Each structure stands twice: as C-alpha cells, then as structure tokens.
Amino acid sequence: MPWTVIVDHAGGSEYFRWKDQEYEVVDVHLMPSDEILYPLLASIDPYEDASFEPDKIDSFIREWSNAKARFATEEEMRVWSHVHEMGLRAQQSGGRLIFIGD
C-alpha cells in the first residue's frame, strides 16, 4: 500500500488537484516505524493523509535523510531522492509536503 506524495505551494487551495501536480509514490514498507528515531515518519498512517506544514519541514528533511539507508535498490533510491527534493522545494517555498494515504 503506497502513499502519494505532493508539494502544496498554494496553502491548500490546490490540494485536491494533486493529480495535475508532480508527485511520487512511496511504499509503506520503506518507511521507518521506530517512533523514537523517526517520530514524524513513523506517525504517518497509510490509511490517512499527513501534511508536513512549513514549521515541520526541517524535521521531515532531517528524518528523511536519516532514513536513506532503508532505500536499497536503484528505484527506491530514485524515490528517496525525489521526495527529498520535494521536501527541499517545500522548505524553500514555504509550502507543505503532503502524504496522501490509501
């Protein structure tokens, strides 16, 4: 079961048009579940949406960077890199990073 990840630069007004935006798909098995080491990433429910607002983006990027070792194959590394870039763009634009659950 995957999440679809998008960057929302519009403060919510474009959220429901995500199919027209750049996106990435992240499989649940790649996400860390250790709530002590990865409190933000481990809190993402695969059945719900999770939004990382501008005040949480720095923490997301730090945890995502620390989780890089979980992404082993070339395709998994491509996904990791793309979501990392999306997080950096959200950080720079003041936008939010959204994980859309199943």
C-alpha positions in Angstrom: 0.0 0.0 0.0 1.6 3.3 -1.1 1.3 6.9 -0.3 1.2 9.6 -3.0 3.5 12.5 -2.0 3.0 16.0 -3.3 4.2 19.5 -2.6 1.5 22.1 -2.0 2.7 25.6 -2.6 -0.8 27.1 -2.7 -1.7 26.8 1.0 -4.4 24.2 0.5 -6.4 25.6 -2.4 -4.7 23.3 -4.9 -4.6 20.3 -2.6 -7.5 18.5 -4.3 -6.0 19.0 -7.7 -2.9 16.9 -6.9 -3.3 14.7 -10.0 -2.2 17.7 -12.0 1.0 18.2 -9.9 4.3 16.5 -9.7 4.1 13.5 -7.4 5.9 10.5 -6.1 4.7 7.1 -4.7 6.3 5.7 -1.6 5.7 2.1 -0.5 4.8 1.6 3.2 7.5 -1.0 3.8 10.2 1.7 3.1 9.0 3.9 5.9 10.7 3.6 9.3 8.4 2.6 12.2 10.8 3.4 15.1 8.9 6.2 16.9 11.9 7.2 18.9 14.3 7.7 16.0 11.7 8.8 13.4 8.8 10.5 15.3 7.4 12.2 12.2 7.9 9.5 9.7 6.6 6.7 12.0 3.5 8.7 12.7 2.3 8.7 9.1 -0.8 6.4 8.8 -1.0 4.6 5.5 -4.8 5.0 5.5 -4.8 8.7 6.3 -3.3 11.9 4.8 -0.4 13.5 6.5 0.6 17.1 6.0 4.0 18.5 6.9 3.5 22.2 7.3 6.3 24.7 6.9 7.2 24.5 10.7 7.7 20.7 10.4 9.6 20.6 7.0 13.1 20.9 8.6 12.3 18.0 10.9 10.9 16.0 8.0 14.0 16.6 5.9 16.3 15.5 8.8 14.3 12.3 9.4 14.0 11.5 5.7 17.8 12.0 5.3 18.4 9.6 8.2 16.1 7.0 6.7 18.1 7.0 3.4 19.7 3.6 4.2 16.3 1.9 4.1 16.1 2.6 0.3 18.4 0.0 -1.2 17.5 -0.6 -4.9 18.1 1.9 -7.7 14.3 2.5 -7.9 14.0 3.0 -4.1 16.9 5.5 -4.2 15.2 7.4 -7.1 12.0 7.6 -4.9 14.1 8.7 -1.8 15.9 11.4 -3.9 12.7 12.7 -5.5 10.8 13.0 -2.1 13.9 14.7 -0.6 14.0 17.2 -3.4 10.3 17.8 -3.0 10.8 18.4 0.7 13.6 20.9 -0.1 11.3 22.7 -2.5 8.5 22.9 0.1 11.1 24.3 2.6 12.3 26.9 0.1 8.8 28.0 -1.0 7.1 27.9 2.4 4.8 25.2 1.1 3.9 21.9 2.7 4.6 18.3 1.9 1.6 16.0 1.8 1.5 12.2 2.0 -1.9 11.1 0.6 -2.9 7.8 2.2 -4.9 4.9 0.7 
